[in-house]
Amino acid sequence: MARHGRGREQDGSGTPMVEIFGGIFALLLVLFLIMNLMTQASLVERLEAAKDEGLHRVGWGASGAGFVVLAFPQELRIVETGEVVRAGEICRAGSPFTRYTRRIYGAERQQLIFAILSGGVGTMAEARNCIMRVLPDRVLSIGWIIANDELLKSVALGDIPAFVQEAVAP
């Protein structure tokens, strides 16, 4: 019987340690799950924002950012706002393009990037000249790419908006 009593003392002295360890482990596990859920929600928010912003903004780290404008033969389309400006009206006072130009070039290290679709060189030139008239004393950086058939073939067709596909299709 003495032996049996000694066993209980050993069990009794080890039990609180196991319970404390188990409680701390459970608490840490719950904290880990909460932190994981919060981090995952934050990541999803950032990815959603980046996905939407990536349609119109090309960032290059601390060096700046470019904002995409599509140059069609008869119109200019501001991707970020979805506004369309007809050729010949691009530099009209108060036009969406002049407002957008002032906003983009009002910040440091930002520029417009023209995606020139087939026949859109004249529209892009009109817009470029407009930028120089609107901001005559400013050193400007203007980017452009030719969005021809070869470029569009390299992009998954499901990602190209219908208005771009229609403008490029022969």
Secondary structure in CASP SS format (residue, H / E / C, confidence):
PFRMAT SS
TARGET T0000
AUTHOR 0000-0000-0000
METHOD secondary structure of the structure
MODEL  1
M C 1.00
A H 1.00
R H 1.00
H H 1.00
G H 1.00
R H 1.00
G H 1.00
R H 1.00
E H 1.00
Q H 1.00
D H 1.00
G H 1.00
S H 1.00
G H 1.00
T H 1.00
P H 1.00
M H 1.00
V H 1.00
E H 1.00
I H 1.00
F H 1.00
G H 1.00
G H 1.00
I H 1.00
F H 1.00
A H 1.00
L H 1.00
L H 1.00
L H 1.00
V H 1.00
L H 1.00
F H 1.00
L H 1.00
I H 1.00
M H 1.00
N H 1.00
L H 1.00
M H 1.00
T H 1.00
Q H 1.00
A H 1.00
S H 1.00
L H 1.00
V H 1.00
E H 1.00
R H 1.00
L H 1.00
E H 1.00
A H 1.00
A H 1.00
K H 1.00
D H 1.00
E H 1.00
G C 1.00
L C 1.00
H C 1.00
R E 1.00
V E 1.00
G E 1.00
W C 1.00
G H 1.00
A H 1.00
S H 1.00
G C 1.00
A E 1.00
G E 1.00
F E 1.00
V E 1.00
V E 1.00
L E 1.00
A E 1.00
F C 1.00
P C 1.00
Q C 1.00
E E 1.00
L E 1.00
R E 1.00
I E 1.00
V C 1.00
E C 1.00
T C 1.00
G C 1.00
E C 1.00
V E 1.00
V E 1.00
R E 1.00
A C 1.00
G C 1.00
E C 1.00
I C 1.00
C C 1.00
R C 1.00
A C 1.00
G C 1.00
S C 1.00
P H 1.00
F H 1.00
T H 1.00
R H 1.00
Y H 1.00
T H 1.00
R H 1.00
R H 1.00
I H 1.00
Y H 1.00
G C 1.00
A C 1.00
E C 1.00
R C 1.00
Q E 1.00
Q E 1.00
L E 1.00
I E 1.00
F E 1.00
A E 1.00
I E 1.00
L C 1.00
S C 1.00
G C 1.00
G C 1.00
V H 1.00
G H 1.00
T H 1.00
M H 1.00
A H 1.00
E H 1.00
A H 1.00
R H 1.00
N H 1.00
C H 1.00
I H 1.00
M H 1.00
R H 1.00
V H 1.00
L C 1.00
P C 1.00
D C 1.00
R C 1.00
V C 1.00
L C 1.00
S C 1.00
I E 1.00
G E 1.00
W E 1.00
I E 1.00
I E 1.00
A C 1.00
N C 1.00
D H 1.00
E H 1.00
L H 1.00
L H 1.00
K H 1.00
S C 1.00
V C 1.00
A C 1.00
L H 1.00
G H 1.00
D H 1.00
I C 1.00
P C 1.00
A H 1.00
F H 1.00
V H 1.00
Q H 1.00
E H 1.00
A H 1.00
V H 1.00
A C 1.00
P C 1.00
END
